[in-house]
Every structure is written in structure tokens, then in C-alpha cells.
Amino acid sequence: MRNPVDQRDLTEEMYWWWREKNKEIAAKGWLFPSYPKEYGGGGLSGDHETIIEEEFLRAGVPGRGFTNGVILPALLVWATEEQKEKFLRPILTAEKVAWQKFTEPQSGTDLANYQTKAIRDGDDWVITGQNVFVTGMTGSARPDWIYGPAVTDPDAPRHRNLGYFMIPFPSPGLEIREQNLLNGGEQHFIFLDNVRVPGDHLIGGD
């Protein structure tokens, strides 16, 4: 089973086959070679990672467990130990998948103009907003989390007004809809309508 050159040729059968195979690769410490062993990584050097990536490419192995890797350093640096166990470990061991939600319809990835809002309600946050061009496998495949920012304090200065959330899927009020583009691809709309997210899913504190 080889990863196709054109990702539009990756079938659901191939996707789920590789989801299981990635767990075996992760158990060897090869899926995320340079991440710490205590969180499910390989604990290896950058040189090891380069060699493994080259061999994966040669063998047609899809890397990174179908998760956008931007989330991993954020969790490693800013997450609490409890959050690392909840979110980082399952991604590094290929048990879970996370999709990135940055792009919004009105402003692209301009986070200074972000419109998605999160309002504190007791121990939870309630999130409302929309995203476009969210990459992920089409068909029945869906993520376990959607991660990205939301405005937590509209009166705070720029860079201080956003929180970074791990949003569980499925959740009431959260819809993922495939986005049919002329050039194909695996893009999605994300709609959040008063989606309730536990307080411990905010990375980095209030």
C-alpha cells in the first residue's frame, strides 16, 4: 500500500489502512521521531528524523498521522501536563487526528481580523464562527478535534485577544461540510453555532 502522488487518489480504504499502520509506526517511535518519548514520540535526533522521512518518502508512506503538524509544537510548549496527556499523546501515537481551522470567509488567515468568538459560560466556552478551506480527508473520515483560535476578549489588545482551542468532534452545533473546488482537493467548511467546549480545552490558559 503506497501513498498516491495525487492525494485525490487516496481512497477511504487506503486512508483507514494507513490510520492503522500509522499506529504500528508510532509504536516504533518513527511517526514523530524527534518528539519526547514520554508523550508518545520517538525521542530521536533531527538526523534520525531526516533519515526516516527520506525512507518514508521512498516507500510511499504518508507521514504525520493525517494531522496538521502545526498543533504539535503549540501543545508541547503551551499545554499543561494534563492537556499533553489528553491531546498530544493520542496524536503522536496516531490514535487521534486533528484538523486546523484558521481561514475565515471574510479575511483568509489574517488572525488580526478574526471573527470567531468564544464566550465564557461557567466552566465552559461557547464558540460561534465559520471557517473555510479546512484540509482533511473527505468521505466518512472526520477528525477527533478541530483546533484553532477564537476571540476570547474583544477589548484586549491584538495578540492578547485570542484563545487557542481544541474543539471535540462531534459536538452539538459543529458541522463539517465538504467544499467542492474546481481543482478538487480535500477542503471543508466548518460551522460553529454555540458549540460548547470544556474549559480545559483552551491551550495556554485564559
C-alpha positions as CSV (number, residue, x, y, z in Angstrom):
1,M,0.0,0.0,0.0
2,R,1.6,3.2,-1.2
3,N,0.6,6.8,-0.7
4,P,-0.6,8.1,-4.1
5,V,1.3,11.0,-5.7
6,D,-2.0,12.8,-6.2
7,Q,-3.8,12.9,-2.8
8,R,-7.2,13.0,-4.6
9,D,-6.4,9.3,-5.4
10,L,-6.2,8.4,-1.8
11,T,-9.3,6.2,-1.2
12,E,-11.1,5.8,2.0
13,E,-9.9,2.2,2.1
14,M,-6.3,3.4,1.8
15,Y,-6.9,6.1,4.4
16,W,-8.2,3.7,7.1
17,W,-5.5,1.1,6.3
18,W,-2.8,3.8,6.9
19,R,-4.6,5.0,10.0
20,E,-4.0,1.5,11.5
21,K,-0.5,1.2,10.1
22,N,0.5,4.6,11.5
23,K,-0.2,3.2,15.0
24,E,2.4,0.5,14.4
25,I,4.8,3.0,13.0
26,A,4.2,5.3,16.0
27,A,4.8,2.4,18.4
28,K,8.3,2.2,17.0
29,G,8.8,5.9,17.6
30,W,9.1,6.7,13.9
31,L,5.9,8.6,13.2
32,F,7.1,11.7,15.2
33,P,10.7,10.7,15.7
34,S,12.1,13.8,17.5
35,Y,9.2,14.3,19.9
36,P,9.7,13.2,23.5
37,K,9.2,9.6,24.3
38,E,7.1,10.4,27.4
39,Y,4.4,11.8,25.2
40,G,4.5,9.1,22.5
41,G,7.2,10.4,20.2
42,G,10.5,8.6,19.3
43,G,12.9,10.6,21.4
44,L,15.3,10.5,18.4
45,S,17.6,13.2,16.9
46,G,16.9,15.5,14.0
47,D,19.3,13.4,11.9
48,H,17.3,10.3,12.6
49,E,14.1,12.2,11.7
50,T,15.6,13.2,8.3
51,I,16.6,9.7,7.5
52,I,13.2,8.3,8.5
53,E,11.4,11.0,6.4
54,E,13.6,10.2,3.4
55,E,12.8,6.4,3.7
56,F,9.1,7.1,4.2
57,L,9.1,9.2,1.0
58,R,10.9,6.5,-0.9
59,A,8.5,3.8,0.3
60,G,5.3,5.9,-0.2
61,V,4.4,6.1,3.5
62,P,2.1,9.0,4.4
63,G,3.7,10.8,7.4
64,R,2.4,12.7,10.3
65,G,-0.7,10.6,11.0
66,F,-3.1,12.8,8.9
67,T,-2.8,15.6,11.5
68,N,-1.7,19.1,10.5
69,G,1.6,19.3,12.4
70,V,1.2,23.0,13.4
71,I,-0.6,21.8,16.5
72,L,2.2,19.7,17.9
73,P,4.7,22.4,19.0
74,A,1.9,24.5,20.4
75,L,0.8,21.6,22.6
76,L,4.4,20.8,23.5
77,V,5.2,24.3,24.7
78,W,1.9,25.7,26.0
79,A,-0.2,22.8,27.1
80,T,-0.3,21.7,30.7
81,E,0.8,18.1,31.6
82,E,-2.8,17.1,31.7
83,Q,-3.5,18.6,28.3
84,K,-0.4,16.9,26.8
85,E,-1.8,13.5,28.0
86,K,-5.3,14.4,26.7
87,F,-4.3,15.9,23.3
88,L,-0.6,15.5,22.4
89,R,-0.1,11.8,23.3
90,P,-3.1,10.5,21.2
91,I,-1.9,12.5,18.2
92,L,1.7,11.3,18.5
93,T,0.6,7.7,18.8
94,A,-1.8,8.0,15.8
95,E,-4.9,7.2,17.9
96,K,-6.5,10.6,17.1
97,V,-6.5,13.1,14.3
98,A,-6.8,16.9,14.5
99,W,-7.6,19.4,11.7
100,Q,-6.5,23.1,11.7
101,K,-9.2,25.8,11.4
102,F,-7.5,29.1,10.7
103,T,-9.0,30.5,7.4
104,E,-12.3,32.5,7.7
105,P,-14.5,33.6,4.8
106,Q,-14.0,37.4,5.2
107,S,-10.3,37.6,5.8
108,G,-8.4,34.4,5.0
109,T,-5.8,33.6,7.6
110,D,-5.5,37.2,8.8
111,L,-5.7,36.4,12.5
112,A,-5.7,40.1,13.4
113,N,-9.2,40.2,11.8
114,Y,-10.5,37.0,13.3
115,Q,-14.3,36.9,13.9
116,T,-14.9,33.6,15.6
117,K,-15.9,34.3,19.2
118,A,-15.6,32.3,22.4
119,I,-17.7,33.4,25.4
120,R,-17.1,32.0,28.9
121,D,-20.1,30.3,30.4
122,G,-19.3,28.7,33.8
123,D,-16.6,26.2,33.3
124,D,-17.1,26.0,29.5
125,W,-16.6,28.2,26.5
126,V,-19.3,28.7,23.9
127,I,-17.8,29.2,20.4
128,T,-19.5,30.6,17.3
129,G,-17.9,31.2,13.9
130,Q,-17.1,29.9,10.4
131,N,-14.1,28.6,8.6
132,V,-13.2,27.7,5.0
133,F,-10.5,25.7,3.2
134,V,-10.0,23.3,6.1
135,T,-7.9,20.5,4.9
136,G,-8.7,16.9,5.7
137,M,-9.7,13.5,4.2
138,T,-13.1,13.6,2.5
139,G,-15.8,10.9,2.7
140,S,-16.5,9.3,6.1
141,A,-13.2,10.4,7.6
142,R,-13.5,13.1,10.3
143,P,-11.2,14.5,12.9
144,D,-11.3,13.9,16.6
145,W,-10.5,17.6,17.2
146,I,-10.6,20.8,15.3
147,Y,-8.0,23.3,16.6
148,G,-7.6,27.0,16.2
149,P,-8.2,30.4,17.6
150,A,-11.3,32.3,18.7
151,V,-11.7,35.8,20.2
152,T,-12.0,35.4,23.9
153,D,-11.7,39.1,24.9
154,P,-12.7,41.6,22.1
155,D,-11.4,44.5,24.3
156,A,-7.9,43.2,24.8
157,P,-5.0,44.4,22.6
158,R,-4.1,42.5,19.4
159,H,-2.3,39.2,20.1
160,R,-3.8,39.1,23.5
161,N,-7.5,38.9,22.5
162,L,-7.3,35.3,21.1
163,G,-7.5,31.9,22.7
164,Y,-6.4,28.6,21.1
165,F,-8.9,25.8,21.4
166,M,-9.1,22.1,20.9
167,I,-12.7,21.6,19.8
168,P,-14.0,18.0,20.0
169,F,-15.8,16.5,17.0
170,P,-18.6,15.6,17.0
171,S,-20.1,18.3,19.2
172,P,-23.6,19.8,19.1
173,G,-23.6,22.8,16.8
174,L,-20.4,21.8,15.0
175,E,-20.9,21.0,11.3
176,I,-18.2,19.9,8.8
177,R,-19.3,20.2,5.1
178,E,-17.2,19.3,2.1
179,Q,-16.1,22.2,-0.1
180,N,-16.3,21.3,-3.8
181,L,-13.5,23.2,-5.6
182,L,-12.7,23.3,-9.3
183,N,-9.2,21.8,-8.7
184,G,-10.5,19.0,-6.4
185,G,-8.7,18.7,-3.1
186,E,-9.8,17.8,0.4
187,Q,-11.2,21.1,1.7
188,H,-14.1,21.7,4.1
189,F,-16.4,24.4,5.5
190,I,-16.6,24.5,9.3
191,F,-19.7,25.9,11.0
192,L,-19.7,26.5,14.8
193,D,-23.1,27.5,16.2
194,N,-22.8,27.9,20.0
195,V,-20.5,25.0,20.3
196,R,-19.8,24.2,24.0
197,V,-16.2,23.4,24.7
198,P,-14.8,22.4,28.2
199,G,-12.6,24.9,29.8
200,D,-9.6,22.6,29.8
201,H,-9.7,22.6,26.0
202,L,-8.2,26.1,26.0
203,I,-4.5,25.8,25.4
204,G,-2.2,28.2,27.3
205,G,-4.7,29.5,29.9
206,D,-7.1,32.4,29.9
